[in-house]
Amino acid sequence: MASEGLTRRVWLAGAGTLATRVARSAQPADPLAWTLSEAAAELTKGTISSEELTKLCLARIAKLDRSLNAFITVDGDSAVAQARECDRLRRAGRVSSRLHGVPIGLKDNIDTAGVKTTAAARVFENRVPAEDAEVTRRLKAAQVVLLGKLNLDEMAFAGTGTTGCFGPAHNPWNLDRITGGSSAGSAAAVAAGLCFGSVGSDDGGSVRIPGAHCGVVGLKTSYGRVSTRGVVPSAYSMDTIGPIARTAEDAAALLQVLAGNDPLDAITSHEPVADYSQAFQLPVASLRVGVPRQYFFDQLHPDVALAVEEAIRHVRRKVREVREVTLPRLQVAENGDYDVELYHYQKPFFDKSPELYHLWSQRHLNNMKKVETLAYIETLKRVRECRRDIQRVFKSVDLLVLPTMREPAPLISETENETHRRPPSNTSAFNHFGTPALTLPCGFSKEGLPIGLQIVGAPYRESAVLQLAYAYQESTDWHRRTPLVVP
């Protein structure tokens, strides 16, 4: 339900293109218009305190989130207390990281000790973890201010942002449209300026889908780059954690805190963590870029096709080479869907209380009961082969560019009643490959909805992905546009 202050904007969003028309922030000096990196710099200069910045975020959440439904839990008192402690430590010369005192949000499938972690599921509605997830621990060690927990698809199963038990998240560019999911609130909150960044999970597109639909940057990290310990699991062989922010620079700053080996998490790699900020000092003129037109450019919405082709032309002028490439494709074995891993974790809860799950989740989990052991093992073998074969592609190119989504965000109503037919995924392949993949805004549809460009690198080459993303954003202004839901 829209708040009184948003009634006219909500009406316009449903009435036509006027409310979805993009515009630059009318007050660029407004602290909530800053990027995460700009906010960190102003905190360092003493222009503003963490407490002041945090209270501004909480005030905007109170004003806008009745319409957006981005947050499940707002932990305001704790956030203000954290911010005051950050200010005290700064005065004492004890700054923990570059992001010291910056307010962000966490997807509500990431455990937070003493704070509800519901995964937007009725079966977990009152779940309060005793321990922090590893990524939560790292953020707290960096003295980042945690504002609360963000909405998602139930148990992070779907990619729409409409299946959670607390209701759908609404797209800040048009409140009648989906955010995409599963990290729905994580992207909507960043786009609407409710926080300066967020952390989501991605096992098939869950950081990049909402990133593209909400017009922000979403980075799926390499498999094993960031610990998933303490995150409600989806698919063990695909799960990754990644930042959502307004710019590539912001995503790099968050990734610097999150990345690295966790001795208690078997999937995390010992691959050294780069200094991601160094990527922005490197020229892109020597980069070789591949465009995988086969499959990934099929069934594109005309506005997406136009925006992405223009983005590719823009990239072509900056890099050494742009050439077409063909990517391997995972063929899941019959009755061998790796989504059976969802059911593995959910079994004790689902078997006891299936009625507590969303109807979409019920159907999906019941289908996973049909998966056969040998077929599932065959699928995992094929996943390993895909991860081998993608390495061959990256011998001829350094990066890939392609559309993130094949269409702009569809209507919530058509998504909920399942009359909308979604085109094939452009995101899940890169979970199969285990590679880093980033979405950034590269244009808008005729209806004013964001369009995302996906940049993909070889495993553990997040630096190269960020390098090209930064160069693109430095020479365009799509990421500086704001939705009219933002005052």
Secondary structure, 3 states (H helix, E strand, C coil): CCCHHHHHHHHHHHHCCCCCCCEECCCCCCHHHCCHHHHHHHHHHCCCCHHHHHHHHHHHHHHHHHHHCCEEEECHHHHHHHHHHHHHHHHCCCCCCCCCCCEEEEECCECECCECCCCCCHHHCCCCCCCCCHHHHHHHHCCCEEEEEECCCHHHCCCCCCCCCCCCCCECCECCECCCCCCHHHHHHHHCCCCCCEEEEECCCCCHHHHHHHCCEEEECCCCCECCCCECCCCCCCCEEEEEECCHHHHHHHHHHHECCCCCCCCCCCCCCCCHHHHHHCCCCCCEEEECHHHHCCCCCHHHHHHHHHHHHHHHCCCCEEEECCCCCCCCCCCCCCCHHHHHHHHHHHHHCHHHCCHHHHHHHHHHCCCCHHHHHHHHHHHHHHHHHHHHHCCCCCEEEEECCCCCCCEHHHHHCCCCCCCCCCCCHHHHHCCCEEEEEEEECCCCCEEEEEEEECCCCHHHHHHHHHHHHHCCCHHHEECCCCC
